[in-house]
Amino acid sequence: MDVTQVLHMNGGDGDYSYSNNSLLQRKVISMTKPIIDDALANLYSAMNFPKTLIMADLGCSSGPNTLLVASELVKSVDKIRQKFGNDESPEIQIYLNDLPHNDFNTIFLSVSQFQKNLTNQTVPNSSSPCYVSGVPGSFYTRLFLSKSIHFVYSSYSLMWLSQVPKMINTNKGNIYMSTTSPPSVIKAYHEQFQRDFLTFLKCRKEEMVSGGRMVLTILGRQSDDPCSKECCYVWDLLATSLNDMVAEGLIDEEKLDSFNIPQYTPSPKEVCNEVEKEGSFAIDRLDVSEVDWDACTDNNHNSLEEDARGYNMGKCMRAVAEPLILSHFGESIIEEVFERYTNNIKICMSREKAKLVNVTLSMTRKG
């Protein structure tokens, strides 16, 4: 699997698009907003109210959440400027980054409306001019000029690995880390995360100015156990669906055994260890939070009945996982896979309150 070619959320605005099935991710953005505001306030004042601010959203995906983040960053700067009594608004450049197969076209078509909305939501005649650019490429490589970026933001992206870990043993019957995975598989996943996150930090070290801030929210876990239910359950349910189809002769067993999700959900300790090892960033704040799977359902418009909640979580996961499944297993089994997966999610959510864990890190570039 070439992750750079197949890892992207479902594009467009269809029923299974990420654009229409990312309420949970929006909830997480909202939960972490105070941390972002605090980091921006410290940045803006420490740099003596600069006339330009260069920001980057890494792993921006597509849909309403992408420009929501950009909007919140600009509005936050505007409020901070007013709070400090500074009359001059800085010019803001926001770089939106994701892998090349991300649906950038949908983003670009929304930029003009985004800028109009931004003008209406800020103080008239004083809001910060905002310029938006797309930057395709892996954030595990250099993306920007040296010492050019003031603020880096990323939400629900850094759990994705640059590649499927190289394994010396088959992860038989599993598609991710599981309690039945060989120890060598768990080790391979952890070591791939260490390499990738260290590479990410080294790249950002070169690109960020001294004193620049970075806020990262990563899908993670609280437990020290990398196979804990809090981080693996959502993939275990998909593995169950695929294994059932193998048992019925609908999927080849070898095909399943060669499929692994390129993701690692780290603990806070694992994240901090890599930051300290790289050495270029000071950790200002580390938060761990939880979000219910229910967050996929809009309380204002959808029924909160168990069946509807499970259906919406199924669509959320399909928007995330369908390109990976499609590239490996082909189109013919897609509907059957996600019908079974959604049913398994419904059963899970009828029995328990399932949650995801977020690890949020706010850092300052040393220098």
Salt bridges, closest charged atoms under 4 A:
ASP15 OD1 - LYS315 NZ 2.98
ASP37 OD2 - LYS33 NZ 2.84
GLU72 OE1 - LYS33 NZ 3.74
GLU72 OE2 - LYS75 NZ 3.45
ASP78 OD1 - ARG81 NH2 3.02
GLU191 OE2 - LYS187 NZ 2.65
GLU206 OE2 - LYS205 NZ 3.73
GLU207 OE2 - ARG142 NE 3.33
GLU207 OE1 - ARG204 NE 2.74
GLU248 OE1 - ARG340 NH2 2.66
GLU253 OE2 - LYS172 NZ 2.89
ASP257 OD2 - LYS172 NZ 2.90
GLU270 OE2 - HIS190 NE2 3.54
GLU270 OE2 - ARG221 NH2 3.08
GLU274 OE1 - LYS277 NZ 3.26
GLU278 OE2 - LYS205 NZ 3.95
ASP287 OD2 - ARG285 NH2 3.26
ASP292 OD2 - LYS353 NZ 3.76
ASP292 OD1 - LYS355 NZ 2.61
ASP294 OD1 - ARG309 NH1 2.71
ASP294 OD2 - LYS353 NZ 2.91
ASP298 OD2 - HIS301 ND1 2.87
ASP307 OD1 - LYS346 NZ 3.28
GLU322 OE1 - ARG318 NE 3.02
GLU335 OE2 - ARG318 NH2 2.73
GLU336 OE2 - ARG340 NE 2.57
GLU352 OE1 - LYS229 NZ 3.15
